[in-house]
Amino acid sequence: MNLKLFFVLILAGLAVTFIAQNTQVAELHFLVWTLAMSRALLLFLVLTIGVLTGWVLHAWVIHRRQHRRANTKNPPER
């Protein structure tokens, strides 16, 4: 088994265990809104938003690197 996959599975298992143990209702306040939801759902949403943000930022960095490499290989003519 790939070592990276092993660590991802361990971290995913720990995240699921942590979320499963936090099922109490949490009340959220943001500006004028108030929302009550289970902590497990809140933690899952925060984890999902964090993973998606990291994925998008990583893709953006890769895109910028490729764009810079393409521009340095073929500089615009003046």
C-alpha positions in Angstrom: 0.0 0.0 0.0 1.2 3.5 -0.8 2.5 5.3 2.2 0.6 8.5 1.3 -2.6 6.6 0.9 -2.1 5.0 4.3 -1.7 8.4 6.0 -4.7 9.8 4.2 -6.8 6.9 5.4 -5.6 7.3 8.9 -6.4 11.0 8.9 -9.8 10.3 7.4 -10.5 7.7 10.1 -9.4 10.1 12.8 -11.6 12.9 11.4 -14.7 10.5 11.2 -14.1 9.4 14.8 -13.7 13.0 16.0 -16.9 14.0 14.2 -18.9 11.0 15.5 -18.0 11.9 19.1 -19.2 15.5 18.7 -22.9 15.1 18.1 -24.2 17.8 20.4 -26.1 20.8 19.0 -24.1 23.9 18.5 -25.6 27.4 18.0 -23.9 29.6 15.5 -24.1 33.3 15.3 -23.0 35.3 12.3 -24.0 39.0 12.0 -27.8 38.9 12.4 -28.3 35.2 11.7 -28.5 32.4 14.2 -28.3 28.8 13.3 -28.5 25.6 15.4 -26.9 22.4 14.0 -25.1 19.4 15.2 -21.4 19.8 15.8 -20.8 16.7 13.7 -22.4 18.4 10.7 -20.6 21.7 11.4 -17.2 20.0 11.6 -17.9 18.0 8.4 -18.8 21.3 6.6 -15.7 23.1 7.9 -13.5 20.2 6.9 -15.1 20.0 3.5 -14.7 23.8 2.9 -11.0 23.5 4.0 -10.3 20.6 1.7 -12.0 22.4 -1.3 -10.2 25.6 -0.6 -6.8 23.8 -0.5 -7.6 22.0 -3.7 -8.6 25.1 -5.5 -5.6 27.1 -4.3 -3.3 24.2 -5.3 -4.8 24.1 -8.8 -4.5 27.9 -9.1 -0.8 27.8 -8.1 -0.1 25.0 -10.6 -1.9 27.0 -13.3 0.1 30.1 -12.5 3.4 28.2 -12.7 2.5 26.7 -16.0 1.4 30.1 -17.3 4.7 31.7 -16.2 6.7 28.9 -17.8 4.9 29.3 -21.0 5.5 33.0 -21.0 9.3 32.7 -20.3 9.8 30.1 -23.0 8.0 32.3 -25.6 8.3 35.9 -24.6 6.0 38.4 -26.3 7.7 40.1 -29.3 8.1 43.8 -29.3 
